[in-house]
Amino acid sequence: MPTRRLTLNVNGADHELDVRPDAPLLYVLRNDLELNGPKYGCGLGECGACTVLVDGKAARSCLTPVSGMAGRKITTLEGLGGSDSPDPIQQAFIEHQAAQCGYCINGMVMTTRALLNRNPSPSEEEIRRELAFNLCRCGTHMEILAAVRQAVEDAGHAAAPPAAKEAR
């Protein structure tokens, strides 16, 4: 299949690329834009390692054709924050040491960000249901859940009016 010129908005910046329209978004992010947050896991959209945000919603980039991404806002792990200013979710994962091998963390963080975009105060059941299809083989599930609960609590503090913060 011939390549096509496409403009992708990734992490707030426009990128003009010559890509095959049927190429998975994951390949373009990793190979053309050299972003390492999203990982190739299963290639079937079942493990979550490749999760990115498309217009604020979680999407499995290994199954998402790049041709449908023109005009959309794509956010990768790198777009959430960096070491000098991490996203509150990233900070909570660091504080709770929620990564062992680190392979699943991209999907866990990005899925959590999508959840908190939709619902800043999810219940424990909603958190577990949301993360159920993100696989972790290292066994850091307890730390991941603790990190997500911390991110939810921190988001609640950040969203509270100043008077409510002082009362805490």
C-alpha positions as CSV (number, residue, x, y, z in Angstrom):
1,M,0.0,0.0,0.0
2,P,1.4,3.4,-0.9
3,T,2.1,6.0,1.8
4,R,0.0,9.1,2.4
5,R,0.9,12.4,4.0
6,L,-0.9,12.8,7.3
7,T,-0.7,15.4,10.0
8,L,-1.0,14.0,13.5
9,N,-1.3,16.0,16.7
10,V,0.7,14.1,19.3
11,N,1.4,15.5,22.7
12,G,0.2,19.0,21.6
13,A,2.5,19.2,18.5
14,D,1.6,18.7,14.9
15,H,3.7,16.2,12.9
16,E,3.5,15.8,9.2
17,L,4.4,12.2,8.2
18,D,4.3,10.0,5.2
19,V,2.8,6.8,6.4
20,R,0.8,3.8,5.2
21,P,-2.8,4.6,6.1
22,D,-3.3,1.0,7.4
23,A,-0.3,1.2,9.7
24,P,-1.2,0.8,13.4
25,L,-0.8,4.1,15.3
26,L,1.6,2.3,17.7
27,Y,4.1,1.7,14.9
28,V,4.0,5.4,13.9
29,L,4.4,6.6,17.4
30,R,7.3,4.3,18.2
31,N,9.1,4.1,14.8
32,D,8.4,7.5,13.2
33,L,8.1,9.8,16.3
34,E,10.4,7.7,18.5
35,L,8.1,7.7,21.5
36,N,8.7,4.9,23.9
37,G,5.7,5.2,26.3
38,P,3.3,2.9,24.4
39,K,4.7,-0.6,24.2
40,Y,4.0,-3.5,21.8
41,G,2.6,-6.2,24.0
42,C,0.2,-8.6,22.4
43,G,-0.7,-6.8,19.1
44,L,-4.3,-7.8,19.7
45,G,-5.5,-5.0,21.9
46,E,-5.8,-7.3,24.9
47,C,-2.9,-6.4,27.2
48,G,-3.1,-2.6,27.3
49,A,0.6,-1.9,27.0
50,C,0.0,0.2,23.9
51,T,-2.7,2.4,25.4
52,V,-2.7,6.1,24.4
53,L,-5.3,8.8,24.8
54,V,-7.2,9.9,21.7
55,D,-9.2,13.0,22.5
56,G,-8.9,12.1,26.1
57,K,-10.2,8.6,25.9
58,A,-8.1,5.4,26.2
59,A,-7.4,3.7,22.9
60,R,-5.3,0.6,22.1
61,S,-2.8,2.0,19.5
62,C,-1.8,-1.5,18.2
63,L,-5.3,-1.8,16.7
64,T,-5.9,1.8,15.8
65,P,-5.2,2.6,12.1
66,V,-3.2,5.8,11.8
67,S,-5.5,6.9,8.9
68,G,-8.3,7.7,11.4
69,M,-6.1,9.9,13.6
70,A,-5.9,13.0,11.5
71,G,-7.6,15.9,13.4
72,R,-7.6,14.1,16.7
73,K,-5.5,14.8,19.8
74,I,-3.2,11.9,20.6
75,T,-1.5,11.9,24.0
76,T,1.2,9.4,25.0
77,L,2.8,8.8,28.4
78,E,5.4,11.3,27.4
79,G,2.7,13.9,26.9
80,L,1.3,13.6,30.4
81,G,4.4,14.9,32.1
82,G,8.1,14.4,32.6
83,S,10.5,13.9,35.4
84,D,10.5,17.6,36.3
85,S,6.7,17.9,36.3
86,P,5.0,14.5,36.3
87,D,1.2,14.1,36.0
88,P,-0.3,13.4,39.4
89,I,-0.9,9.8,38.3
90,Q,2.7,9.4,37.3
91,Q,3.7,10.8,40.7
92,A,1.5,8.4,42.5
93,F,2.9,5.5,40.6
94,I,6.4,6.7,41.6
95,E,5.5,7.1,45.2
96,H,3.9,3.7,45.5
97,Q,6.7,2.0,43.5
98,A,4.0,0.6,41.2
99,A,6.4,-0.6,38.5
100,Q,8.5,-3.7,38.6
101,C,9.5,-4.5,35.0
102,G,7.6,-1.4,33.9
103,Y,6.1,-2.9,30.7
104,C,2.4,-2.6,31.8
105,I,2.8,0.8,33.4
106,N,2.1,2.8,30.3
107,G,-1.3,1.1,29.9
108,M,-2.1,1.4,33.6
109,V,-1.2,5.1,33.8
110,M,-3.0,6.0,30.5
111,T,-6.1,4.0,31.4
112,T,-6.2,5.7,34.8
113,R,-5.8,9.1,33.2
114,A,-8.8,8.3,30.8
115,L,-10.8,7.2,33.8
116,L,-10.1,10.3,35.8
117,N,-10.9,12.5,32.8
118,R,-14.4,10.9,32.7
119,N,-14.8,10.5,36.5
120,P,-12.5,12.3,38.9
121,S,-13.9,10.3,41.9
122,P,-14.3,6.7,40.8
123,S,-15.1,4.0,43.3
124,E,-12.8,1.0,44.1
125,E,-15.1,-1.1,41.9
126,E,-14.9,1.3,39.0
127,I,-11.1,1.5,39.3
128,R,-10.8,-2.3,39.3
129,R,-13.2,-2.7,36.4
130,E,-11.3,-0.1,34.3
131,L,-7.9,-1.7,34.9
132,A,-9.2,-5.3,34.5
133,F,-8.0,-5.5,30.9
134,N,-4.5,-4.2,31.5
135,L,-2.3,-7.1,32.1
136,C,0.6,-7.1,34.6
137,R,2.6,-10.3,34.9
138,C,5.0,-9.0,37.6
139,G,2.4,-9.0,40.3
140,T,2.4,-5.3,41.3
141,H,-1.4,-5.1,41.3
142,M,-1.6,-4.0,44.9
143,E,0.9,-1.2,44.3
144,I,-0.9,-0.2,41.1
145,L,-4.3,0.0,42.9
146,A,-2.7,2.0,45.8
147,A,-1.2,4.4,43.3
148,V,-4.5,4.9,41.5
149,R,-6.3,5.4,44.8
150,Q,-3.7,8.0,45.7
151,A,-4.1,9.8,42.3
152,V,-7.9,9.9,42.9
153,E,-7.4,11.3,46.4
154,D,-4.8,13.9,45.1
155,A,-7.2,14.9,42.3
156,G,-9.9,15.4,44.9
157,H,-7.6,17.7,46.9
158,A,-6.6,19.6,43.7
159,A,-10.2,20.1,42.7
160,A,-11.4,21.2,46.1
161,P,-12.0,24.9,46.7
162,P,-9.3,26.6,48.8
163,A,-11.6,26.7,51.9
164,A,-12.2,22.9,51.7
165,K,-8.4,22.3,51.3
166,E,-7.8,24.3,54.5
167,A,-10.4,22.3,56.4
168,R,-8.6,19.0,55.7
